[in-house]
Structures are given as structure tokens and as C-alpha cells.
């Protein structure tokens, strides 16, 4: 159990650092009121989740502990819909309704599409 917790912590730390790096890069490339950094992290995370699941679980038969370490540890730290919700609420509070609705619609719709794309691509390759 202690090894599992340590691996979860390490995976979570790597997910957090990866999220931060991705967000900083996207903020530099696409500044402005729309939260592109969170959008990019969430879309990337959905894609990686689908790809990991297709390869590790369906092809390689990874067990529950390995899945928990990667999906809960790394991916849980990498993608945060709590940030998404907070930023969307901020757009509403700032009366930027169109951006808030765009954020809600695009992240949810494209996130599911990215997950399916990740699953399909990983199954092909």
C-alpha cells in the first residue's frame, strides 16, 4: 500500500508539473480573456486519457493499480475541471457571457471528441 501511495504521489507531481508547463506555454502563445491554457490542458488530457486506456488497459491488460496510478495520479493532477468551472464562473461574473458559453460548450463537446479520437488512434497504432 505504501508503494502505491508513493507512486500516486510521484505520478501526481509529474501531472501537476506537466499541467503547469502546458498552461504557461499556451498562455504565452494565446493571451487574452478566454482561458486557452485550461482549454488546451483539458483537451490534451482527454486525448491522453483515451489513448492510455486503449493501449494500457485494452491492449496490454494493465491491472487496476496501474490504471489508478496513471489515471488518478498523473491525469487527475494534469486535468482539472475545477479550474474550468472557476474560470467559466469568472467569465460570467465579468459579464463575458459569450465567452463563458463558448468555454462550456467547446470544452465539453471537444473533450468527448478528443477522448474518442485518442481511443481510436491508439487502437489503430
C-alpha positions as CSV (number, residue, x, y, z in Angstrom):
1,X,0.0,0.0,0.0
2,X,2.8,2.4,0.8
3,X,4.4,1.8,-2.6
4,X,1.1,2.5,-4.3
5,X,0.7,5.8,-2.4
6,X,4.2,6.8,-3.3
7,X,3.7,6.0,-6.9
8,X,0.4,8.0,-6.9
9,X,2.2,11.0,-5.3
10,X,5.0,10.8,-7.9
11,X,2.5,10.5,-10.8
12,X,0.5,13.4,-9.3
13,X,3.6,15.5,-9.1
14,X,4.5,14.8,-12.7
15,X,0.9,15.5,-13.8
16,X,1.0,18.8,-11.9
17,X,4.3,19.9,-13.4
18,X,3.1,18.9,-16.9
19,X,-0.1,20.8,-16.5
20,X,1.8,23.9,-15.3
21,X,4.2,23.7,-18.3
22,X,1.5,23.3,-20.8
23,X,-0.6,26.1,-19.3
24,X,2.4,28.5,-19.2
25,X,3.2,27.7,-22.8
26,X,-0.3,28.2,-24.1
27,X,-0.8,31.4,-22.0
28,X,2.3,32.8,-23.8
29,X,1.1,31.8,-27.2
30,X,-2.6,32.8,-26.8
31,X,-3.1,35.6,-24.2
32,X,-6.5,37.2,-23.7
33,X,-9.7,36.8,-21.7
34,X,-10.5,33.3,-23.0
35,X,-8.8,30.6,-20.8
36,X,-7.0,28.8,-23.7
37,X,-4.5,27.4,-21.3
38,X,-7.1,25.4,-19.4
39,X,-8.8,24.5,-22.7
40,X,-5.5,23.1,-24.1
41,X,-4.8,21.1,-20.9
42,X,-8.3,19.7,-20.8
43,X,-8.3,18.7,-24.5
44,X,-4.9,17.2,-24.2
45,X,-5.8,15.4,-21.0
46,X,-9.0,13.9,-22.6
47,X,-7.0,12.7,-25.6
48,X,-4.3,11.2,-23.4
49,X,-6.8,9.5,-21.1
50,X,-8.5,7.8,-24.1
51,X,-5.1,6.8,-25.7
52,X,-3.8,5.5,-22.4
53,X,-6.9,3.5,-21.7
54,X,-7.0,2.0,-25.2
55,X,-3.3,0.9,-25.1
56,X,-2.7,0.1,-21.4
57,X,-6.0,-1.4,-20.5
58,X,-7.3,-2.9,-23.7
59,X,-4.1,-4.0,-25.4
60,X,-1.7,-4.6,-22.6
61,X,-4.2,-5.6,-19.9
62,X,-2.9,-3.3,-17.1
63,X,-4.4,-4.1,-13.8
64,X,-6.4,-1.7,-11.5
65,X,-3.5,-0.4,-9.5
66,X,-1.5,0.6,-12.6
67,X,-4.5,2.3,-14.0
68,X,-5.2,4.1,-10.8
69,X,-1.6,5.4,-10.6
70,X,-1.7,6.8,-14.1
71,X,-5.3,7.9,-14.4
72,X,-5.8,9.2,-10.8
73,X,-2.3,10.2,-10.2
74,X,-1.0,11.7,-13.4
75,X,-4.2,12.5,-15.3
76,X,-6.0,13.7,-12.2
77,X,-3.3,16.2,-11.5
78,X,-2.9,17.2,-15.1
79,X,-6.6,17.9,-15.9
80,X,-8.7,19.9,-13.6
81,X,-12.3,20.7,-14.3
82,X,-12.5,22.6,-11.1
83,X,-10.3,25.2,-12.8
84,X,-12.5,25.0,-15.8
85,X,-15.6,25.7,-13.7
86,X,-13.9,28.5,-11.8
87,X,-12.8,30.3,-14.9
88,X,-16.2,29.9,-16.6
89,X,-17.8,31.3,-13.5
90,X,-15.3,34.2,-13.7
91,X,-16.3,34.9,-17.3
92,X,-20.0,35.0,-16.2
93,X,-19.1,37.3,-13.3
94,X,-17.3,39.6,-15.7
95,X,-20.4,39.7,-18.0
96,X,-18.5,37.9,-20.8
97,X,-21.4,35.6,-21.4
98,X,-20.5,34.6,-25.0
99,X,-17.0,33.6,-23.9
100,X,-18.4,31.7,-20.9
101,X,-20.9,29.8,-23.1
102,X,-18.2,29.1,-25.7
103,X,-16.0,27.8,-22.9
104,X,-18.7,25.5,-21.6
105,X,-19.7,24.2,-25.0
106,X,-16.3,23.8,-26.6
107,X,-14.5,22.1,-23.7
108,X,-17.3,19.6,-23.1
109,X,-18.0,18.8,-26.7
110,X,-14.4,18.7,-27.9
111,X,-13.3,16.9,-24.8
112,X,-15.5,14.0,-25.5
113,X,-14.5,14.1,-29.2
114,X,-10.8,14.2,-28.2
115,X,-11.3,11.2,-25.9
116,X,-12.9,9.2,-28.7
117,X,-10.1,10.3,-31.1
118,X,-7.4,9.1,-28.5
119,X,-9.2,5.8,-28.2
120,X,-9.4,5.3,-31.9
121,X,-5.9,6.4,-32.7
122,X,-4.3,4.3,-30.0
123,X,-6.3,1.2,-31.2
124,X,-5.1,1.7,-34.7
125,X,-1.5,2.1,-33.8
